[in-house]
Amino acid sequence: MRLLGVTSLGILIASFPCFSQSAVDFQRDVQPILASRCLSCHGSNLHLGELRLDRKSDALRGGGSGVPAIVPYKSADSLLVRYVSGLDAKTVMPPAGPRLTPKQIEILQNWIDQGAPWPESDATPIPQKAATDHWAFKLRSQPSPPQVKDKAWVRNPIDAFVLAKLEARGWKPSPSAEPYQLLRRFHLNLTGMPPSIEEQNALLRDPTSQALDKIIDVLLERETYGERWARHWLDVVRYADTNGYERDAIKPHAWRYRDYVIRSLNDDKPYNRFVLEQLAGDELPDQSADSMIALGFNRLGAWDDEPADPETDRFDQLDDVVSTVSQAFLGVTLGCARCHNHKFDPLTARDYYSMIAVFNGLQRPRNGRTELDLPVGTSEELAREALRDSKIDPLKKQIADAREKFRQAFLDAGQSALGSEVLEAARAEPAKRTENQKGLVAKYGKDLDKEILLATPTSVKNKIEDLEAQIANLRKATPDLPRSYFLNEPKPPGVTHLLIRGNARAPGPEVPPAVPAVLTKIQPSFPPASSTSMRRLTLAQWIADPENPLTARVIVNRVWQAHFGEALVRTPNDFGRIGEKPTHPELLDWLANWFVENGWSLKKLHRLIMTSNTYRMSKRSVPEYVADDPENRLIWRVPFARLEVEAIRDSMLFVSGKLNAKMYGPGMYPFVPKQALEGSSDPDKIWQPFNEIEASRRTIYAYIKRSMIVPMLDVLDFCDTSRSSAKRINTSVAPQALTLFNGDFVNRQARHLASRLLREAGPDINRQIEYAYRLLFARPPSASEISTLLRFVEDQGGGESAMQQLCRVILNMNEFAYTD
């Protein structure tokens, strides 16, 4: 929109009869404009240009220019009006966000022309835009489970909170699912794969609630639990194995972070410790290889290895960290305050850049475009390796010097059989070689090296061998540490400035490290630097503090979502004012309190949720309830939610008998059709050759390339890897059906499943069908299902090929893609 000049502004104002010339009330009319549009830069926390507009005396005095911002009775002489009206081409206010409306400008003009009356005492600043009364920014309440009429339905307090809301409506919860349905639900929720027939038989012998409770404990102790639940966290932290952008280079050893998450979950690492390690694993007093691998969290985002503007790119990288930290751990969108104060939440630009200051010391280890990994270990182990390397480096230099000295002597002697022209090219400095010389070196360089090696005298060889032996002994005494992928802090950070409008070339005032003011009454004390700034540890300890109003709420909400398909707060990355309110706020706080009191144990939280009758409800629909509560916000049943692609793919491998249970290590490469690779500029190198045994590992180990997600994963709603993904979309579109029915993976598993049925169920087709249903659905088929499938096999001509087609059909049934 073009800025309005004085004449056009007056014409516009005159054309609106609603713009009256009546007396302007400061508190009613002016104060809201100043509070919402001006005080983020000229308030109590920040006074750009030395101007404060939250107190009368400061506003009348003006800023550092010495010119009054407000001249009573003279709006035309007041800089405030000139700047907000856009009459000064060099200074337009506010610098970010939409301009003031003509109505707002007219209010300020009239107010000043009426003498700029300011009834508030000079000692009482205008309160800035506040939303501190928002539920998420308050300390957790301490609710007690409510009393309910149907006490028999309550297995634990979760049920009381849910049932109380239902009874207030006169509603009843859905009846419990069948034991076989719960068994399959348990397995798919906790391990991502269906139960074996042996496990089904065990439940048939004892189908009680107590037996189901014991199954939960068994599943939580399996390593497959960590593989299943790690993927939920990897979505949140934008995990991928490559950087994205044009070259999309590999992140060296990034997979160690994925393995760290799996191990942490299987070990039931307390969540507060999980937080500390990922943000400040190198600053912990008990630093270890594990805690340093956890630091990969900060480096997982996309990265441009050849940015057009390196300064801006530096702040883009820091923004990626701050935005992910705030959403993943705190459920707030602090990244929205990069260019201006948050439009909806009480998060200021100062809050944002104070968090930037926490991470500003981090550096990306690299050599030009090439990313580097780093060794991991305890402080003592790292010191020992550094000392060893300090001894190895001069030995390597002696070897290089000895080789180069003889090389030059050989070249100067002119003894090569390759001729003087080649020798002259080899002697020339690489940067000064002619095109002809470059061609000679490329053609004959290896032959020349062989000549030099053969001519090297025994004395030089012996010296080199002795030096190499010394290096080998040093490495044997102090072996190489494992390496991982994380940002490091080689020196204390410099000064951090608030960037005006987020512009890296427009630094504003200096800001110290701090946490968002709305989330704490007392700022944590950021200590002076030692080997690192220690700022990240201070932040992590504040986030992991039991009194933090958000941390426990956010993680229990994520766990609830993964079990039920919908969270209590249905915007898991945004607990702010435009996020959704919790459907059951008392339950959310009770769960968060319980979680902290029980050692921040995720496994205990799983058990609490899964032993409730709320979790064990069926998915049965009630038309009356659907009409009043179509989104099931009262949780009167367990909602339908299709399994994620990982659980679908892993389940197919499991039932086909081809699952490779190998854990950890570098990613595997699933089958990708040739056509999907042809669009790449380097189709022969973008993807490794298909190896079915290796590719039959669980999907969490699939190599995630940002510029080319495996088509099967992509079409079945894999997460967005460029940013924190709070919840995957769940679509039902034609390409999914085509992929699952015609794709290479599913057809291959159908063949394997048909072979397994013949091998384990025998040649009788009825037994094969029954066995298949038990494997896939944890139940026997009905008589009508058997007769339908028998007709299908007959129509297909019978035999092995027909059974493969039958297997392809049942692998595509809806029941297989849902827990129950």
PAKOLKOL-272459 format. One record per residue (C-alpha): x, y, z; chain. Coordinates in steps of 0.2 Angstrom, whole numbers, plus 5000, padded with zeros to 4 digits. Each point is the difference from the previous one (the first is absolute). Layout:
// PAKOLKOL-272459
      u      v      w   chaine
      X      Y      Z        A
...
//
This chain:
// PAKOLKOL-272459
      u      v      w   chaine
   5000   5000   5000        A
   5007   5017   4996        A
   5003   5012   5014        A
   4988   5014   5002        A
   5007   5018   4999        A
   4992   5014   5010        A
   4988   5005   4986        A
   4994   4983   4996        A
   4999   4996   5018        A
   4989   5015   5004        A
   4989   4995   4985        A
   4998   4982   5006        A
   4996   5006   5017        A
   4987   5012   4994        A
   4992   4986   4990        A
   4996   4990   5015        A
   4986   5007   5010        A
   5004   4988   5014        A
   5016   5010   5004        A
   4993   5012   5012        A
   5009   5016   5007        A
   4993   4996   5018        A
   5011   5000   5015        A
   5013   4986   5000        A
   5001   4989   5016        A
   5018   4995   5003        A
   4997   4984   5009        A
   4986   4995   4988        A
   5007   5006   4983        A
   5018   5003   5001        A
   5007   4988   5013        A
   4995   4985   4990        A
   5009   5006   4984        A
   5016   5004   5010        A
   5000   4984   5009        A
   4997   4989   4985        A
   5010   5008   4987        A
   5013   5011   5008        A
   5006   4993   5017        A
   5009   4985   4993        A
   5014   5011   4995        A
   4997   5016   5011        A
   4994   4992   5016        A
   5007   4995   5017        A
   5010   4986   4993        A
   5007   5008   4985        A
   5002   5018   4994        A
   5007   5001   4983        A
   5006   5017   4995        A
   5000   5004   5019        A
   4981   5003   4999        A
   4988   4994   5012        A
   4981   5001   4997        A
   4993   4992   5015        A
   5003   5014   5012        A
   4994   5018   4998        A
   5016   5009   5004        A
   5010   4989   4988        A
   4988   5001   4986        A
   4999   5020   5001        A
   5019   5001   5001        A
   5003   4989   4984        A
   5015   4989   4996        A
   5019   5002   4997        A
   4997   5012   4985        A
   4994   5014   5012        A
   4984   5003   4990        A
   4984   4998   5010        A
   4990   4985   4995        A
   4984   5008   5006        A
   4997   5019   4999        A
   4984   5004   5009        A
   4987   5009   4989        A
   5011   4998   4985        A
   4998   4983   4992        A
   5009   5006   4984        A
   5016   5004   5010        A
   4999   4983   5009        A
   5013   4987   4993        A
   4988   4986   5006        A
   4987   5006   4988        A
   5012   5002   4986        A
   5008   4983   5002        A
   4983   4990   5002        A
   4993   5010   4985        A
   5014   4995   4989        A
   5005   5019   4996        A
   5018   4997   5003        A
   5007   4988   4987        A
   5015   4995   5011        A
   4990   4996   5016        A
   4984   4990   4999        A
   4992   4994   5016        A
   4996   4986   5005        A
   5015   4992   4991        A
   4992   4983   4999        A
   4983   4994   4998        A
   4985   5009   4992        A
   5000   5019   5001        A
   4988   5010   5011        A
   4983   5002   4992        A
   4994   5017   4995        A
   4988   4999   5015        A
   5014   4997   5012        A
   5010   5014   4993        A
   4986   5012   5001        A
   4997   4996   5018        A
   5018   5004   5004        A
   4999   5016   4990        A
   4984   5006   5009        A
   5007   4995   5017        A
   5016   5010   4998        A
   4990   5015   4993        A
   4989   4999   5016        A
   5016   5002   5010        A
   5005   4982   5002        A
   4991   4998   5016        A
   5009   4985   5010        A
   4990   4997   5016        A
   5012   4987   5007        A
   5013   5004   5013        A
   5017   5002   4992        A
   5006   4985   5012        A
   4987   4988   4992        A
   5006   4994   4983        A
   4987   4994   4988        A
   4998   4981   5002        A
   5007   4992   4984        A
   4989   4988   4990        A
   4998   4986   5013        A
   4993   4982   4999        A
   5008   4994   5016        A
   4983   4994   5006        A
   5000   4987   4986        A
   4998   4982   5007        A
   5017   4993   4993        A
   5011   5014   5008        A
   4993   4997   5017        A
   5007   4987   5012        A
   4992   4984   5000        A
   4984   4998   5011        A
   4999   4986   5012        A
   4983   4992   4996        A
   4993   4984   5008        A
   4991   4987   4991        A
   4982   5005   4999        A
   4986   4990   5008        A
   4989   4989   4988        A
   4985   4990   5001        A
   5006   4985   4991        A
   5015   4996   5012        A
   5002   4982   4993        A
   5005   5007   4983        A
   5015   5009   5008        A
   5016   4990   5000        A
   5011   5015   5003        A
   4998   5019   5001        A
   5001   5003   4981        A
   4983   4991   4999        A
   4992   5011   5014        A
   5005   5016   4990        A
   4993   4993   4984        A
   4984   4993   5007        A
   4996   5016   5010        A
   4998   5010   4984        A
   4990   4986   4992        A
   4988   4998   5015        A
   4998   5019   4999        A
   4992   4997   4983        A
   4991   4985   5005        A
   5011   4989   4989        A
   5008   4984   5003        A
   5018   4995   4994        A
   5001   4987   4986        A
   5001   4982   5006        A
   5017   4991   5001        A
   5008   4994   4984        A
   5001   4981   4998        A
   5016   4992   5008        A
   5007   4995   4983        A
   4997   5018   4994        A
   5009   5007   5015        A
   5014   4988   4998        A
   5003   5006   4982        A
   4998   5018   5006        A
   5013   4998   5014        A
   5013   4992   4988        A
   4997   5013   4986        A
   5001   5014   5012        A
   5015   4995   5009        A
   5010   4990   4987        A
   4993   5005   4984        A
   4997   4981   4995        A
   4985   4988   5003        A
   5001   4986   5013        A
   5006   4983   4996        A
   4988   4985   4999        A
   5009   4993   5016        A
   4996   5017   5009        A
   4982   4999   4994        A
   4998   4982   5007        A
   5007   5006   5017        A
   4987   5013   5001        A
   4986   4988   4995        A
   5005   4989   5015        A
   4998   5015   5011        A
   4990   5015   4992        A
   4999   5010   5016        A
   5004   5018   5003        A
   5014   4995   5012        A
   5008   4989   4986        A
   4999   5015   4989        A
   5009   5011   5013        A
   5014   4987   5000        A
   5002   5001   4981        A
   5003   5019   5001        A
   5014   4997   5012        A
   5008   4987   4988        A
   4998   5011   4985        A
   5008   5015   5008        A
   5016   4989   5004        A
   5002   4995   4982        A
   5013   5009   4989        A
   4986   5002   4987        A
   4992   5013   5011        A
   5014   5012   4998        A
   5000   4998   4981        A
   4981   5004   5000        A
   5000   5015   5011        A
   5017   5008   4994        A
   4991   5004   4984        A
   4987   5010   5009        A
   5014   5011   5007        A
   5010   5001   4984        A
   4985   5008   4992        A
   5000   5013   5013        A
   5019   5004   4998        A
   5000   5000   4981        A
   5012   4985   4998        A
   5007   4996   4983        A
   5017   4993   4994        A
   5003   5014   4987        A
   5001   5019   5000        A
   4987   5004   4987        A
   5002   5014   4987        A
   5008   4997   4983        A
   5015   4989   5005        A
   4990   4991   5014        A
   5017   4994   5007        A
   5000   4986   5013        A
   5001   5004   5018        A
   5015   4990   5006        A
   4995   4988   5014        A
   4983   5008   5003        A
   4993   4983   5002        A
   5009   4999   5017        A
   4987   5012   5007        A
   4986   4989   4994        A
   5008   4986   5009        A
   5002   5010   5015        A
   4981   5004   5001        A
   4996   4981   4998        A
   5012   4995   5014        A
   4994   5014   5011        A
   4982   4995   4998        A
   5004   4981   5003        A
   5010   5005   5016        A
   4985   5011   5006        A
   5012   5014   5002        A
   4991   5014   5010        A
   4993   5013   4988        A
   5008   5014   5010        A
   5017   4992   4997        A
   4995   4997   4982        A
   4998   5019   4999        A
   5016   5004   5008        A
   5010   4989   4989        A
   4993   5006   4983        A
   5003   5019   5004        A
   5016   4999   5011        A
   5007   4983   5000        A
   5018   5007   4998        A
   4997   5012   5015        A
   4994   4986   5013        A
   5012   4996   5014        A
   4998   4982   4995        A
   5002   5002   4981        A
   5002   4984   4990        A
   5000   4994   4983        A
   4981   4997   5001        A
   4997   5018   5006        A
   5010   5007   4986        A
   4992   4990   4987        A
   4983   5007   5007        A
   5007   5018   4995        A
   4995   4995   4982        A
   4983   5007   5004        A
   5007   5017   4996        A
   5007   4996   4983        A
   4986   4990   4993        A
   4992   5014   4990        A
   5002   5003   4981        A
   5016   5009   4995        A
   5005   5010   4985        A
   5019   4996   4996        A
   5001   5015   4989        A
   4989   5014   5006        A
   4998   5016   4990        A
   5001   5010   5016        A
   5011   4992   5014        A
   4995   5012   5013        A
   4982   4997   4998        A
   5003   4981   4998        A
   5009   5001   5017        A
   4984   5006   5008        A
   4989   4988   4990        A
   5010   4986   5008        A
   4998   5008   5018        A
   4981   5003   4996        A
   4998   4981   4995        A
   5008   4995   5017        A
   4989   5013   5011        A
   4984   4996   4990        A
   5002   4982   5003        A
   5005   5001   5018        A
   4985   5011   5004        A
   4988   4989   4991        A
   5007   4983   5004        A
   5002   5003   5019        A
   4989   5015   5004        A
   4986   4999   4987        A
   5002   5019   4996        A
   5004   5008   4983        A
   5014   5011   5005        A
   5006   5000   4983        A
   4986   5012   4995        A
   5008   5014   5010        A
   5016   5000   4989        A
   4995   5016   4990        A
   4987   5008   5013        A
   4991   4996   5016        A
   4989   4985   4999        A
   4983   5005   4993        A
   4990   4989   5012        A
   5011   4995   5015        A
   5010   5010   5012        A
   5016   4995   4992        A
   5011   5015   4995        A
   5014   5002   4987        A
   5011   5003   5015        A
   4994   4983   5007        A
   5005   4992   4983        A
   5017   5008   4999        A
   5004   4996   5018        A
   4997   4982   4996        A
   5011   5002   4984        A
   5014   5006   5012        A
   4999   4984   5009        A
   5005   4990   4985        A
   5010   5014   4991        A
   5017   4991   5005        A
   4996   4984   4990        A
   5010   4997   4984        A
   4998   4988   4985        A
   5015   4990   4998        A
   5004   5000   4982        A
   5013   5002   4987        A
   4992   5011   4987        A
   4985   4991   4994        A
   5005   4984   5008        A
   4992   4996   5016        A
   5011   4993   5014        A
   4996   4988   5014        A
   5009   5001   5017        A
   5006   4987   5013        A
   4989   4996   5015        A
   5004   4994   5017        A
   5003   5006   5018        A
   5011   5015   5003        A
   5014   4989   5005        A
   4998   4990   4984        A
   5000   5015   4989        A
   5015   5007   5009        A
   5010   4984   4998        A
   4996   5000   4981        A
   5004   5018   4998        A
   5017   4997   5009        A
   5003   4985   4989        A
   4996   5010   4984        A
   5012   5014   5006        A
   5014   4986   5000        A
   4994   4993   4983        A
   4999   5016   4990        A
   5019   5004   5001        A
   5004   4982   4995        A
   4988   5002   4985        A
   5009   5016   4995        A
   5017   4991   5001        A
   4993   4987   4988        A
   4993   5012   4988        A
   5016   5011   5001        A
   5011   4984   4996        A
   4990   4995   4985        A
   4999   5018   4993        A
   5019   5002   5002        A
   5004   4984   4991        A
   4986   5004   4987        A
   5008   5017   4996        A
   5017   4992   4999        A
   4994   4987   4988        A
   4991   5013   4989        A
   5015   5012   5000        A
   5012   4985   4995        A
   4990   4997   4984        A
   5001   4981   5002        A
   4982   4997   4995        A
   4996   4989   4984        A
   4985   5011   4997        A
   5010   5014   4993        A
   5004   5018   5004        A
   4983   5007   4996        A
   4991   4989   5013        A
   5014   5005   5013        A
   4998   5018   4996        A
   4981   4999   5002        A
   5002   4990   5017        A
   5012   5014   5006        A
   4988   5014   4996        A
   4989   5007   5014        A
   4982   4992   4997        A
   4992   5017   4999        A
   5013   5006   4987        A
   4999   4985   4989        A
   4995   5003   4982        A
   4985   4990   4993        A
   5013   4988   4991        A
   5010   4998   5016        A
   4983   4995   5009        A
   4997   4987   4987        A
   5017   4993   5002        A
   4999   4999   5019        A
   4983   4992   4998        A
   5006   4987   4987        A
   5017   4996   5008        A
   4999   5004   5018        A
   4997   4982   5006        A
   5014   4994   4990        A
   5012   5013   5006        A
   4995   4996   5018        A
   5004   4982   4997        A
   5017   5005   4993        A
   5004   5010   5016        A
   4994   4986   5011        A
   5012   4988   4992        A
   5014   5012   5000        A
   4998   5005   5018        A
   5016   4995   5010        A
   5000   4987   5014        A
   5005   5013   5012        A
   4985   5011   4996        A
   4988   4985   5000        A
   5007   4994   5017        A
   4997   5018   5007        A
   4982   5000   4994        A
   4997   4983   5006        A
   5007   5004   5018        A
   4989   5016   5000        A
   4984   4990   4995        A
   5004   4987   5013        A
   5000   5013   5013        A
   4984   5006   4994        A
   4992   4983   5000        A
   5007   4997   5018        A
   4992   5017   5006        A
   4983   4995   4992        A
   5001   4982   5008        A
   5003   5008   5017        A
   4986   5012   4997        A
   4987   4994   4987        A
   4990   5012   4990        A
   4984   5005   5009        A
   4983   4997   4991        A
   4994   5016   4990        A
   4984   5008   4999        A
   4991   5015   4992        A
   4996   5015   5011        A
   5004   5019   5002        A
   5014   5004   5011        A
   5005   5016   5010        A
   5019   5002   4997        A
   5000   5017   5009        A
   4988   5011   5010        A
   4987   5009   4990        A
   5001   5018   4995        A
   4987   5014   5003        A
   4983   4997   4994        A
   4989   5014   4993        A
   4982   5001   4997        A
   4998   5001   4981        A
   4989   5014   4994        A
   4986   4991   4989        A
   5011   4984   5001        A
   5013   5008   4989        A
   5017   4993   5003        A
   5007   5017   4994        A
   4990   5011   5012        A
   5006   4996   5017        A
   4990   5008   5014        A
   5004   5000   5019        A
   5010   4987   5008        A
   4990   4986   5009        A
   5006   4988   5013        A
   4995   4982   5001        A
   4983   4997   5008        A
   4985   4990   4999        A
   4983   5007   4994        A
   4994   5012   5014        A
   4982   4994   5000        A
   5005   4983   5005        A
   5010   5004   5016        A
   4999   5012   5015        A
   5019   4999   5002        A
   5012   4998   4986        A
   5013   4986   5002        A
   5018   5006   5003        A
   5011   4997   4985        A
   5017   4997   5007        A
   5017   5007   4993        A
   5008   4989   4986        A
   5012   4986   5004        A
   5004   4987   4986        A
   4983   5005   4993        A
   4988   5014   5003        A
   4990   4988   5012        A
   4984   5010   4993        A
   4992   4984   4992        A
   5002   4991   5017        A
   4991   5014   5009        A
   4986   5000   4987        A
   4999   4981   5001        A
   4999   5000   5019        A
   4986   5013   4999        A
   4990   4990   4987        A
   5002   4984   5010        A
   4995   5008   5017        A
   4985   4993   5007        A
   4993   5017   5002        A
   5001   5005   4982        A
   4982   5002   4995        A
   5001   4992   4983        A
   5013   4986   4999        A
   4990   4986   5008        A
   4984   5006   4993        A
   5007   4999   4982        A
   5008   4983   5001        A
   4985   4991   5008        A
   4989   5008   4987        A
   5011   4993   4986        A
   4999   4982   5008        A
   4982   5002   5002        A
   4999   5004   4981        A
   5010   4985   4995        A
   4989   4989   5009        A
   4983   5007   4996        A
   5003   5009   4983        A
   4995   5016   5007        A
   5008   5010   5014        A
   4992   5008   5015        A
   5007   5016   4992        A
   4997   4998   4982        A
   5014   5012   4995        A
   5014   4991   5008        A
   5014   5012   4995        A
   4989   5015   5004        A
   4993   5002   5017        A
   4999   5019   4997        A
   4984   5011   4998        A
   4997   4994   4982        A
   5003   4982   5004        A
   4985   4990   5006        A
   4995   4999   5018        A
   5001   4983   5009        A
   4985   4990   4999        A
   5003   4994   5018        A
   5011   5013   5008        A
   4999   4992   5017        A
   5005   4983   4993        A
   5015   5008   4991        A
   5006   5008   5016        A
   4997   4984   5010        A
   5010   4990   4988        A
   5014   5012   4999        A
   5001   5001   5019        A
   4999   4981   5001        A
   5014   4998   4987        A
   5012   5012   5009        A
   4996   4991   5017        A
   5004   4983   4992        A
   5017   5005   4995        A
   4996   5006   4982        A
   4998   4982   4995        A
   4993   4998   4983        A
   4997   4981   5002        A
   4990   5003   5016        A
   4990   5013   4991        A
   4996   4987   4986        A
   4995   4988   5013        A
   4989   5012   5009        A
   4991   5005   4983        A
   4998   4982   4994        A
   4993   4993   5016        A
   4986   5012   5000        A
   4983   4996   4994        A
   5001   5016   4989        A
   5013   4992   4990        A
   4991   4983   4999        A
   4984   5007   4993        A
   4994   4994   4983        A
   4998   5010   4985        A
   4981   4998   4999        A
   4991   5015   4994        A
   4984   5007   5008        A
   4990   5011   4987        A
   4994   5012   5014        A
   5018   5003   5006        A
   5006   5002   4983        A
   4987   5013   4997        A
   5005   5010   5015        A
   5019   4996   5001        A
   5006   4995   4982        A
   5018   5003   5005        A
   4999   4989   5015        A
   5006   5014   5012        A
   4992   4992   5015        A
   5009   4984   4996        A
   4985   4989   5000        A
   5008   4987   4989        A
   5018   4996   4994        A
   5001   5009   4983        A
   5004   4991   4983        A
   5018   5005   4994        A
   5009   4991   4986        A
   5017   4994   5005        A
   5015   5009   4995        A
   5010   4994   4985        A
   5014   4993   5011        A
   4987   4989   5010        A
   4992   4994   4983        A
   5017   4996   4992        A
   5007   4991   5015        A
   4984   4990   5003        A
   5001   4994   4982        A
   5018   4994   5003        A
   4995   4992   5016        A
   4986   4990   4994        A
   5009   4995   4984        A
   5014   4993   5010        A
   5013   5011   4992        A
   5003   5013   5014        A
   5019   5003   5003        A
   5001   5004   5018        A
   5017   5007   4999        A
   5001   5016   5011        A
   5010   5016   4999        A
   5013   5006   4988        A
   5000   5009   4983        A
   4984   5002   4991        A
   4994   4987   4988        A
   4993   5004   4982        A
   4983   4993   4996        A
   4995   4996   4982        A
   4997   5016   4990        A
   4993   4998   4982        A
   5012   5005   4986        A
   4988   5013   4994        A
   5001   5009   5017        A
   5019   5002   4998        A
   5000   5007   4982        A
   4996   5017   5005        A
   5016   5002   5010        A
   5015   5008   4992        A
   5010   4985   5006        A
   4988   4985   4999        A
   5014   4986   5002        A
   5007   5007   5016        A
   4984   5007   5009        A
   4995   4983   5007        A
   5009   4984   5004        A
   4996   4984   4991        A
   4986   4990   5007        A
   5004   4987   5013        A
   4984   4991   5005        A
   5008   4993   5017        A
   5006   5017   5005        A
   4985   5009   4994        A
   4989   4988   5010        A
   5005   5009   5016        A
   4987   5010   5010        A
   4995   5016   4991        A
   5008   5011   5013        A
   5017   4995   4993        A
   4995   5006   4983        A
   5012   5013   4993        A
   4991   5017   5000        A
   5005   5011   4985        A
   4992   5017   5001        A
   4999   5003   4982        A
   4993   4983   4996        A
   4990   4991   5013        A
   4997   4981   4996        A
   4984   5001   4989        A
   4990   4987   5011        A
   5004   5011   5016        A
   4996   5016   4991        A
   4983   4994   4993        A
   4995   4993   5017        A
   5002   5017   5009        A
   5018   5000   5006        A
   5004   5015   5011        A
   5007   5017   4993        A
   5019   4998   5004        A
   5003   5019   4998        A
   4992   5005   5016        A
   4993   4993   5016        A
   4985   4989   4996        A
   4988   5000   5015        A
   4988   4988   4991        A
   5000   4992   4983        A
   4985   5003   4988        A
   4990   4984   4998        A
   4993   5000   4982        A
   4990   4987   4990        A
   5005   5003   4982        A
   5000   4989   4984        A
   5019   4999   4999        A
   5001   4991   5016        A
   4989   4986   4994        A
   5010   4999   4984        A
   5016   4999   5010        A
   4994   4987   5012        A
   4992   4989   4987        A
   5012   5002   4985        A
   5016   5005   5009        A
   5016   4989   4999        A
   5001   4999   5019        A
   4983   4994   5003        A
   5000   4987   4986        A
   5017   4994   5006        A
   4993   4998   5018        A
   4984   4991   4993        A
   5011   4987   4992        A
   5010   4997   5016        A
   4984   4999   5010        A
   4993   4987   4988        A
   5015   4990   5002        A
   4999   5001   5019        A
   4982   4995   5000        A
   5004   4984   4990        A
   5015   4997   5010        A
   4992   5002   5017        A
   4982   4996   4997        A
   5001   4986   4988        A
   4992   4998   4983        A
   4982   5001   5006        A
   4994   5017   4993        A
   4987   5002   5015        A
   5014   4998   5012        A
   5011   5013   4991        A
   4986   5013   5000        A
   4997   4997   5018        A
   5018   5001   5004        A
   5002   5016   4990        A
   4986   5008   5009        A
   5008   4996   5017        A
   5016   5007   4994        A
   4993   5016   4993        A
   4985   5004   5011        A
   5002   4990   5016        A
   4984   4991   4997        A
   4993   4985   4990        A
   4990   5004   4984        A
   4981   4999   5000        A
   4991   4987   4989        A
   4995   5013   4988        A
   5018   5007   4998        A
   5006   4982   4997        A
   4987   4997   4987        A
   5004   5016   4991        A
   5019   4997   5000        A
   4997   4982   4994        A
   4990   5007   4985        A
   5014   5013   4997        A
   5013   4987   4999        A
   4989   4989   4988        A
   4997   5015   4989        A
   5019   5003   4999        A
   5003   4982   4994        A
   5006   4993   5016        A
   5018   4995   5004        A
   5015   5010   5007        A
   4997   5015   4989        A
   4982   5001   5006        A
   5006   5000   5018        A
   5012   5014   4997        A
   4985   5010   4993        A
   4990   4996   5016        A
   5014   5005   5011        A
   5001   5017   4990        A
   4982   5002   5003        A
   5000   4997   5019        A
   5016   5011   5002        A
   4989   5014   4993        A
   4985   4998   5011        A
   4996   5015   5011        A
   5000   4989   5016        A
   5019   4998   4997        A
   5003   5018   4999        A
   4992   5004   5016        A
   5003   4994   5018        A
   4983   4993   5001        A
//
